[in-house]
């Protein structure tokens, strides 16, 4: 059973931030209004809260959820890497994080790798579906616009998962 102690501090940080990076990637792919962006970024906290239900026996998902909940209890922040101010550079940084994650998990957590990467993808998908795009005053529009759909494909590709 995989646990936090199986990883270096830097590796664990990559594992912890991956779902948040997925949400950031989606938000940058199709910048919406303030409320839409807030909804998209709140997905991570919901994902952690639901992890016990949605982990499906994945030890890594459970370990991450346990660690993040502990951080919340201790009032510690999840430290994100320093980000560029250039949107394309941030998106590239996100993709590099997903690729590092794929390599790391195949090496150190092969039994949990696919499930964890799918959980990260779920964060991206939930972010994409968090706010209706287009329309007027909340009417019409679509749940996932074309730019977000493309971003989901890019995330899946970087994680080497089929969706």
URLIN-V592489 format. One record per residue. BURIAL is # if it has 9 or more other C-alpha atoms within 8 Angstrom, else .. Layout:
BURIAL + BURIAL
//
This chain:
. + . + # + . + . + . + # + . + . + . + # + # + . + # + # + # + # + # + # + # + # + # + # + # + # + # + # + # + # + . + . + . + . + . + . + # + # + . + # + # + # + . + # + # + . + . + # + # + . + . + # + . + . + . + # + . + . + # + # + # + # + # + # + # + # + . + . + # + # + . + # + # + . + . + . + . + . + . + . + . + . + . + . + . + . + . + . + . + # + # + # + . + # + # + # + # + # + # + # + . + # + # + . + # + # + # + . + . + # + # + . + # + # + # + # + # + # + # + # + # + # + . + # + # + # + # + # + # + # + # + # + # + # + . + # + . + . + . + . + . + # + # + # + # + . + . + . + # + # + . + # + # + . + . + # + # + # + # + # + . + # + . + .
//
